[in-house]
């Protein structure tokens, strides 16, 4: 499984000449150019990805579904995450992230489903699942896969919760761009 840290994400964005503040503009533009649609299932990001995308004029052409699935019940009932998955691995797991992404893609009929589940803090972390651990799920219809995001370097700072959520949002938007490029 791919693991991306804060440092690696910043390097990836810099190498591609991408600004995290305007990344959503590029995502919407590329989705429009390719005639593709995206849907989001968000837990720890709490709608931040959906908000970033819909902030862009013209986003209604490429985005029509965002689910804020903070509770396990909604993950199960609305997105189809198996109760067995939630019991065995927990909400913060790559298994749950992958099932969330697949579920929102199927629910919406989008070409790409993305999800986030993690621990934004400042509390709630454990030794096995520390603050800053986020799993992202990607579902394209051809492939479903997780990406582990390790933003633990942001933990413990005064703005750590928002920083972790923003980093996760940027990582998802960057990954959506990568998926669009694969289909070119």
C-alpha angles and dihedrals in degrees: 000000000000115000121199123192127196090258092049092047091052090048092049092050093046093048090053093044092243124151114212089215093060101027092111090060090059092045093053092045093050093045089051092048092052097039091238132143131212132201129192136215109189133184113155093023090055097208097320093126092048090048092050093051096044091049086074119086109242094028091124086075092063107022130055107144135052122163121195099204105178096151126066089230092061091043087056103037101039104026100032097239104165117247086225090059092050092047096045100040107013132231092290100063139105089243092058093044091053093048091047092053093048091046096053092045091053093042093052103031089233123155092232128032119192132185143182131201124164151106113289093173148155080182132016099065124130134188091265095039109030128186106278096039110127130168119206122199125204125193123181103164090253096055138018116195143156131228121201114221116201108195095154089125087073093053120109097027122118093253096033098125095055093040092054091048092049092048090051090050092051091047091053094047091048091050092049088055089051091051092049090051091051090059094053 
